[in-house]
Structure formats: structure tokens, C-alpha cells
Amino acid sequence: MATEERLTVTVAEAARLLGIGRGLAYELARLGKLPCLRLGRRMVIPRAALTEMLASAANQEPAPAIHELASSQRPAPGLRWRRG
């Protein structure tokens, strides 16, 4: 029996694939900057949408979602700033 690749990845898996933190990946998904599907309480990222997003982002300069988050004055509700 051939092993089939899953059609979706978890937000944590997508974060690892993108080289970003899990918290940032959840924040981007909540803001609609990372394509996701809600399956009950679970959020998953379709592999095809992730690939398409990366392909279209390759033609743009720089990714606005990350810059928008970096320039925000307050964390999203329920999140706290880390002390460095």
C-alpha cells in the first residue's frame, strides 16, 4: 500500500516549514495572512494553499504580514510580550 501525503499540515508544522515560530504562525492564521481551515476547534493549513502562497510571495517584496506584526504596538488579545 502506497503512503499518501496528507493534504493539510498543522499550524505548528507550517511554522516549522516556513521557519517561523508557532505563535507567529497562529497569529498570521488568525489575521487571515496564513491560509487556514477550521475543523471544529482545530486549525489546519492546506498544503496546496501554502505552496500557492509561497509562490505568489516570491514575486512580492517584503512580506507585509510580518512587517505589520512587527510594527504593532500591542500584542493580540490573549497574548503577552516576551521579556528579553
Protein Blocks (a to p, Z undefined) as FASTA:
>chain_A
ZZdddfbdcfklmmmmnopafklmmmmmmnopaccddehjaccddfklmmmmmmmmmmpc
cdfklmmmmmpmbdcehiacddZZ
